């Protein structure tokens, strides 16, 4: 009789160990550092960073355009006039200032 109870106990221990390992690996696959939820977080973060990169590339293009327009090779007189007015406070002789 002791032999059959020992085999039954061994089966229960084996089943409990296998179930525990299966539960652990399932939890790790869903919640772990490389799990499904972390993958969703990373893809959402990547989307946000791509949008920020696109916005920064637009700002860089605008700055490069303004820099090129103010360079020695290409001088945009309208931009020069605008900068002189805003930065230095220059006015033309025929303008009236209202404050």
C-alpha positions, 0 to 999 in steps of 0.5 A, a space after each residue: 500500500 505504501 508503494 501506490 501512495 508514493 507513486 500518487 504523491 510523486 505524480 502530484 508533485 510532478 503535476 504541481 511543478 509542471 503547472 508552476 513552471 507553465 504559469 511562470 512562463 505564461 506570466 513572463 510572456 505576458 508581463 515580463 521585460 520582453 512580454 506582450 504588454 512591454 512590446 505594446 508600450 515600446 511601439 507606442 513610445 516609438 510612435 510618439 518619438 517618430 512624431 517628435 522627430 518629424 516635428 524637429 525635422 520641420 523646425 530644422 528645415 525652417 532654420 536651414 531655410 532662414 540661415 540660407 536666406 541670410 547667407 552671403 551667397 543669397 541675400 533675401 532683402 525682405 527677410 533682412 528688412 524684417 530682422 532689422 525691424 524686429 531685432 534692431 527696431 528700425 523704421 523707414 522714414 515714411 512710417 508712422 509708429 503707433 504705441 
